[in-house]
Amino acid sequence: MKIKIKHILLITALVGLYSACVKKKNYSQSPEIEFKSFVSYAGDTADLAITFSDGNGDIGKSQEDQTKNMFMTYYYFDTLTSKYVGFYKPELNDTIRLNYTIRKPLEDYNGKPISGEVSVRINEYRHSKKIKKIKYVIYILDNANNKSNVITTPELIVP
């Protein structure tokens, strides 16, 4: 019986020591994002996924809130100049930007560090089927309007 109690105490002490040594991740108060994947489908539709972290969990909008908080600028490879160019739309007098609303997770994470993945469906991800190389420049805003880092996807080769 004494041996079993000693073992239980030893195991409890080791678990306590391990728990004290494990450091919790510290995330920035501004969101941080990374490119994860881009999957294209027939009909010029694609899913783009990014990972995110936020130190105070104030990321994502409620179901009723339509405020845009993810912003993407579309670039295509111009074979004449051999450079990536933002697609300019004359009627807007501006470069095309796609805006999305990222939703809050089901649970309320306000005030707590959070990390995860978000995926958006992009309809008509290129302006012409002749375009075979594209990139996106992406950033998000949290609910305090803290801007994330700005990322550029790798070169995306599309069918």
Backbone bond lengths (Angstrom), bond angles and torsions (degrees), N, CA, C in turn:
res aa  C-N    CA-C-N  psi(-1)  N-CA   C-N-CA  omega(-1)  CA-C   N-CA-C  phi
1 M - - - 1.450 - - 1.529 111.30 -
2 K 1.359 117.14 -40.64 1.453 121.07 -179.60 1.519 110.84 -63.49
3 I 1.331 116.18 -37.20 1.460 119.92 -179.76 1.526 110.34 -64.65
4 K 1.298 117.86 -41.95 1.460 120.94 179.89 1.522 110.95 -63.87
5 I 1.319 118.03 -41.27 1.459 121.30 179.59 1.518 109.80 -64.84
6 K 1.343 117.19 -40.33 1.459 120.82 178.40 1.524 110.44 -62.67
7 H 1.325 116.60 -41.62 1.465 120.65 179.02 1.536 111.36 -63.84
8 I 1.308 114.91 -43.70 1.465 119.37 -179.96 1.525 109.98 -63.08
9 L 1.315 117.59 -43.76 1.464 121.80 178.87 1.532 110.72 -64.27
10 L 1.319 117.36 -41.00 1.458 121.43 179.26 1.530 110.93 -63.89
11 I 1.312 116.31 -45.62 1.463 121.00 179.38 1.522 110.13 -63.61
12 T 1.318 117.27 -43.36 1.460 121.29 178.55 1.528 110.75 -61.32
13 A 1.323 117.03 -42.73 1.468 121.25 179.17 1.526 111.04 -64.72
14 L 1.337 117.34 -41.80 1.468 120.63 178.86 1.528 111.83 -65.00
15 V 1.327 117.14 -41.44 1.462 120.85 177.90 1.523 110.08 -63.83
16 G 1.322 117.72 -43.14 1.461 122.04 177.74 1.513 111.62 -62.33
17 L 1.332 117.16 -42.11 1.462 121.41 179.19 1.530 110.38 -65.02
18 Y 1.325 117.50 -43.49 1.461 121.69 178.99 1.528 110.65 -62.36
19 S 1.323 117.02 -44.45 1.469 121.10 -179.84 1.515 111.13 -61.98
20 A 1.318 117.70 -36.44 1.462 121.18 179.98 1.528 111.25 -70.48
21 C 1.317 117.62 -27.64 1.465 121.79 -176.96 1.523 113.36 -86.16
22 V 1.335 118.41 -23.00 1.456 121.72 -178.03 1.522 108.60 -73.22
23 K 1.326 116.14 122.71 1.457 120.95 -179.27 1.520 109.83 -90.22
24 K 1.322 115.11 137.12 1.459 120.11 174.90 1.524 108.27 -77.21
25 K 1.322 115.79 146.89 1.457 120.00 178.60 1.526 109.46 -70.04
26 N 1.308 115.23 136.71 1.455 121.29 174.34 1.517 108.24 -103.74
27 Y 1.329 116.04 115.49 1.448 120.77 178.32 1.522 108.62 -101.39
28 S 1.306 115.78 150.62 1.456 122.64 176.26 1.528 109.56 -64.71
29 Q 1.328 116.56 153.01 1.466 121.04 175.72 1.534 110.93 -70.31
30 S 1.323 116.16 -23.78 1.465 120.37 173.32 1.521 107.58 -90.67
31 P 1.306 117.94 141.53 1.462 119.93 -179.45 1.529 111.66 -60.64
32 E 1.309 115.56 149.12 1.464 122.17 173.78 1.518 107.37 -125.22
33 I 1.329 115.90 135.56 1.462 120.09 -176.65 1.520 110.72 -128.61
34 E 1.338 114.74 156.79 1.466 122.84 174.31 1.521 108.36 -141.52
35 F 1.313 115.70 145.63 1.461 121.06 175.67 1.525 108.73 -69.21
36 K 1.330 116.64 137.12 1.466 120.53 176.57 1.528 111.67 -113.84
37 S 1.349 117.34 -54.72 1.468 117.87 -175.90 1.521 111.39 -161.50
38 F 1.329 113.57 161.62 1.462 122.79 175.20 1.517 106.12 -140.61
39 V 1.327 116.84 120.57 1.466 121.68 179.93 1.518 107.85 -123.92
40 S 1.345 116.30 119.43 1.466 119.82 -179.91 1.526 110.14 -97.23
41 Y 1.330 114.40 150.54 1.460 122.51 179.75 1.519 108.82 -125.38
42 A 1.302 116.53 170.05 1.464 121.32 176.86 1.522 109.10 -59.72
43 G 1.315 115.61 148.89 1.452 119.64 177.97 1.519 113.66 82.64
44 D 1.317 117.38 18.65 1.467 122.38 178.30 1.523 113.80 59.32
45 T 1.300 116.37 39.10 1.459 122.84 172.64 1.516 107.25 -110.56
46 A 1.321 116.44 145.34 1.468 120.11 -179.44 1.526 110.03 -148.08
47 D 1.318 115.23 158.80 1.459 122.25 171.40 1.518 107.21 -112.33
48 L 1.328 115.93 128.26 1.454 121.88 177.38 1.531 107.29 -115.19
49 A 1.329 116.64 129.05 1.466 120.87 -178.99 1.522 110.37 -119.34
50 I 1.336 114.86 139.21 1.458 121.97 173.70 1.520 107.99 -129.28
51 T 1.325 115.77 155.14 1.452 120.18 170.39 1.517 107.43 -101.53
52 F 1.334 116.18 155.39 1.456 120.19 -178.25 1.521 110.10 -143.52
53 S 1.316 115.44 159.18 1.462 122.52 169.05 1.519 107.06 -143.49
54 D 1.326 115.86 150.20 1.462 121.09 179.94 1.521 107.85 -151.17
55 G 1.317 115.98 127.89 1.462 121.50 -173.93 1.504 115.45 -67.67
56 N 1.321 118.27 -27.19 1.460 118.89 -178.59 1.527 113.08 -118.33
57 G 1.302 118.06 10.48 1.464 122.67 170.82 1.516 116.10 65.29
58 D 1.329 117.74 15.66 1.465 118.47 -178.70 1.528 110.63 -93.59
59 I 1.309 113.72 55.44 1.463 120.09 -177.35 1.523 108.26 -116.95
60 G 1.292 116.47 140.57 1.463 120.77 178.20 1.511 112.81 95.31
61 K 1.309 115.50 146.97 1.466 123.22 -178.31 1.519 110.02 -103.44
62 S 1.322 115.81 154.03 1.464 121.06 176.10 1.529 108.80 -69.01
63 Q 1.321 116.24 167.92 1.465 120.97 -176.92 1.534 112.60 -60.65
64 E 1.337 116.85 -33.87 1.466 119.06 -177.42 1.523 113.19 -81.81
65 D 1.323 116.95 -20.48 1.468 122.01 -175.42 1.528 109.89 -82.55
66 Q 1.316 117.26 120.77 1.463 122.34 -179.06 1.527 112.75 -99.16
67 T 1.339 117.70 9.46 1.461 121.97 -179.59 1.523 110.02 -60.50
68 K 1.313 116.20 132.12 1.466 121.34 179.29 1.525 109.49 -77.69
69 N 1.332 116.72 137.17 1.470 120.60 -178.86 1.528 113.46 -138.02
70 M 1.303 117.51 5.33 1.471 122.31 173.75 1.524 107.00 -129.67
71 F 1.335 115.73 129.04 1.453 120.49 -173.36 1.522 109.68 -128.97
72 M 1.339 116.06 130.68 1.459 121.84 -177.68 1.523 109.37 -130.92
73 T 1.321 115.76 132.70 1.457 121.17 174.46 1.522 107.60 -108.09
74 Y 1.304 115.37 132.33 1.467 123.24 -174.72 1.524 110.38 -93.69
75 Y 1.328 116.15 131.58 1.465 122.82 176.10 1.522 108.91 -127.33
76 Y 1.309 117.05 142.84 1.465 121.80 177.18 1.528 108.99 -125.84
77 F 1.325 115.27 155.32 1.464 120.81 -179.90 1.529 108.66 -83.44
78 D 1.323 115.34 117.24 1.463 122.32 178.72 1.527 107.95 -87.99
79 T 1.320 116.89 113.12 1.465 120.57 -176.89 1.526 112.54 -69.70
80 L 1.335 118.22 -19.78 1.470 120.54 178.43 1.532 110.95 -74.91
81 T 1.316 117.12 -40.64 1.468 120.77 -178.03 1.530 112.61 -99.99
82 S 1.327 116.77 -10.20 1.472 122.97 -175.33 1.536 111.51 55.90
83 K 1.332 115.14 39.47 1.470 121.56 178.32 1.522 109.51 -137.43
84 Y 1.337 114.60 157.50 1.458 119.36 172.34 1.519 108.76 -81.02
85 V 1.335 115.17 135.69 1.453 121.87 -175.97 1.526 108.46 -130.44
86 G 1.335 116.09 137.68 1.461 119.77 173.06 1.516 109.05 -70.41
87 F 1.319 116.07 137.81 1.462 119.64 -178.48 1.523 109.80 -75.69
88 Y 1.309 115.95 114.46 1.456 123.37 -177.32 1.520 109.63 -92.30
89 K 1.310 115.90 129.91 1.455 120.57 178.92 1.527 108.09 -112.41
90 P 1.351 117.93 109.22 1.466 121.65 -174.34 1.530 114.09 -55.78
91 E 1.341 117.02 -39.86 1.467 118.48 -177.69 1.530 112.36 -65.95
92 L 1.336 117.29 -22.98 1.471 121.26 174.67 1.523 111.54 -93.31
93 N 1.323 115.19 -15.88 1.459 121.56 -174.16 1.531 110.38 55.71
94 D 1.327 115.03 39.39 1.466 119.84 -176.47 1.531 110.04 -161.20
95 T 1.320 114.15 168.89 1.462 121.88 174.43 1.526 108.62 -78.56
96 I 1.317 116.60 145.29 1.472 121.47 179.66 1.521 110.49 -67.77
97 R 1.317 115.50 128.55 1.463 122.28 173.30 1.520 107.42 -126.85
98 L 1.318 115.08 136.81 1.459 120.84 176.81 1.523 107.25 -100.84
99 N 1.331 116.94 134.06 1.456 121.78 -178.96 1.523 109.25 -121.99
100 Y 1.310 116.58 135.69 1.455 122.08 -178.18 1.518 110.20 -132.04
101 T 1.317 115.32 160.69 1.452 121.61 173.88 1.517 108.12 -109.96
102 I 1.328 115.88 116.26 1.464 121.25 174.90 1.522 106.55 -87.48
103 R 1.314 116.81 132.45 1.466 122.82 -178.39 1.519 111.70 -90.39
104 K 1.332 115.31 154.49 1.461 121.90 175.06 1.519 109.16 -67.51
105 P 1.333 116.53 150.20 1.469 118.17 170.56 1.532 108.96 -62.92
106 L 1.299 117.42 164.52 1.461 120.81 -178.62 1.526 111.99 -59.08
107 E 1.319 116.51 -37.62 1.454 120.33 179.58 1.523 109.65 -89.78
108 D 1.315 116.02 156.14 1.463 120.55 -179.63 1.525 109.40 -88.47
109 Y 1.322 116.36 116.88 1.460 121.76 -177.84 1.523 112.43 -107.10
110 N 1.325 118.82 7.37 1.460 120.21 -178.16 1.518 110.84 -53.37
111 G 1.331 115.16 130.75 1.463 121.27 179.38 1.513 114.16 86.01
112 K 1.327 118.31 -4.45 1.462 122.10 -178.43 1.526 109.74 -120.39
113 P 1.328 117.09 144.62 1.476 119.13 176.20 1.528 110.53 -60.77
114 I 1.316 115.05 142.15 1.463 119.70 -179.79 1.526 108.77 -142.21
115 S 1.318 115.54 148.24 1.464 121.17 172.09 1.515 107.25 -145.65
116 G 1.316 115.32 156.50 1.456 118.55 -179.20 1.509 111.34 177.35
117 E 1.307 114.35 -156.73 1.463 121.99 -177.64 1.513 108.56 -136.75
118 V 1.316 115.43 143.51 1.458 120.36 175.49 1.528 107.82 -131.67
119 S 1.321 115.15 141.95 1.460 121.11 179.72 1.521 108.59 -126.38
120 V 1.330 115.89 137.80 1.462 120.31 176.79 1.523 109.22 -122.46
121 R 1.316 114.99 145.81 1.465 121.66 176.15 1.524 107.39 -91.66
122 I 1.316 116.12 124.40 1.463 121.94 178.42 1.518 107.94 -106.83
123 N 1.321 115.86 119.91 1.462 121.13 174.61 1.522 107.58 -94.57
124 E 1.301 116.85 136.51 1.471 122.42 -177.69 1.526 110.63 53.76
125 Y 1.326 115.94 65.70 1.461 121.45 -176.37 1.532 113.87 -73.61
126 R 1.328 118.17 -4.18 1.474 122.26 174.82 1.519 108.42 -144.26
127 H 1.309 116.34 156.71 1.459 120.14 -175.73 1.526 113.68 -86.46
128 S 1.331 117.58 -11.49 1.458 121.13 179.02 1.528 108.70 -153.92
129 K 1.317 115.91 142.73 1.467 119.46 178.23 1.523 111.98 -68.23
130 K 1.329 117.30 -12.90 1.463 120.80 176.79 1.528 111.40 -73.24
131 I 1.315 116.77 -19.93 1.465 121.85 -179.99 1.531 108.62 -76.25
132 K 1.325 116.39 125.62 1.470 120.91 -177.14 1.524 113.70 -116.68
133 K 1.337 117.40 -13.27 1.471 121.61 180.00 1.524 108.72 -128.44
134 I 1.327 115.82 124.85 1.457 120.01 179.65 1.527 110.12 -137.04
135 K 1.321 115.12 165.60 1.464 123.36 173.77 1.522 107.73 -145.86
136 Y 1.321 115.05 157.95 1.461 120.85 172.48 1.516 108.68 -127.98
137 V 1.324 115.50 143.54 1.456 122.49 170.83 1.528 105.11 -107.62
138 I 1.344 116.55 127.74 1.466 121.05 -168.44 1.525 111.08 -131.76
139 Y 1.326 115.36 143.59 1.468 121.39 167.23 1.525 108.09 -151.22
140 I 1.322 115.93 162.22 1.459 121.36 176.94 1.528 109.10 -129.58
141 L 1.324 115.04 163.37 1.460 122.62 174.68 1.520 108.57 -120.67
142 D 1.344 116.78 138.98 1.461 118.25 172.48 1.525 108.32 -87.06
143 N 1.319 117.37 -177.33 1.464 120.55 -174.38 1.525 113.49 -72.25
144 A 1.338 117.68 -12.30 1.465 121.47 174.25 1.533 110.03 -95.73
145 N 1.328 116.13 10.45 1.473 124.16 -177.79 1.518 113.15 63.71
146 N 1.337 117.68 25.69 1.458 120.89 170.54 1.526 107.35 -75.16
147 K 1.312 116.10 127.31 1.467 121.38 -178.75 1.521 109.79 -86.89
148 S 1.309 115.88 136.46 1.465 121.18 176.84 1.520 110.04 -72.96
149 N 1.319 114.99 176.02 1.456 119.66 167.87 1.529 107.87 -63.01
150 V 1.308 116.92 154.58 1.465 122.13 178.85 1.519 106.98 -99.58
151 I 1.329 116.04 125.67 1.472 119.92 -179.31 1.515 109.71 -115.50
152 T 1.316 114.92 155.15 1.453 122.60 172.88 1.524 106.79 -119.34
153 T 1.317 115.86 128.55 1.462 118.64 178.09 1.532 108.82 -64.68
154 P 1.310 116.51 159.20 1.471 117.11 170.39 1.535 108.13 -67.02
155 E 1.300 116.72 171.41 1.452 121.15 176.29 1.521 108.02 -60.32
156 L 1.325 116.80 125.16 1.464 122.04 -179.21 1.522 107.82 -104.86
157 I 1.320 116.75 117.80 1.459 122.17 177.89 1.528 107.01 -92.76
158 V 1.318 116.48 120.70 1.457 120.63 -175.83 1.528 110.02 -116.44
159 P 1.354 115.79 153.30 1.469 119.60 -177.33 1.519 113.79 -68.96
